[in-house]
Each structure stands twice: as structure tokens, then as C-alpha cells.
Amino acid sequence: MNNLILKLLVGIHSPVSREEGQSMVEYGLIVALIAFGATLAMGSLGAGINSAFTNISSTLASSLT
């Protein structure tokens, strides 16, 4: 009977103490942080590109008249 209880406790404790899921959560957080940073960078880059094309357009328009 004691052997059965010991096997049951080890069977319950073993999946709980494993750390494989913890590293997957950490990788997920790192990926989310990189995606957030890339989104912010793309927004800033898009505004800069829009400004550059606006300047080019106004320069071309003024040179044609």
C-alpha cells in the first residue's frame, strides 16, 4: 500500500516540477517584446518615409510650375 501511495505522489509531483513549459513562456515573452519593438519602429519609419515622399512631391510640383 505504501508503494502505491509513493508512486501516486511521484506521478503527481513529476509533471508539476518540470520546467519545459516555463522556458516556452519565456520564449513567448521575448517574441512578444520583439514584435512590439518592431511595430513601434515600423510606425516611426513609416512616418519618416511619408515625410520624405511629401517633400519630394512638393519639390517636384514647384519645379514644374
Helices and strands as residue ranges (DSSP letters): H 2-17, H 20-64
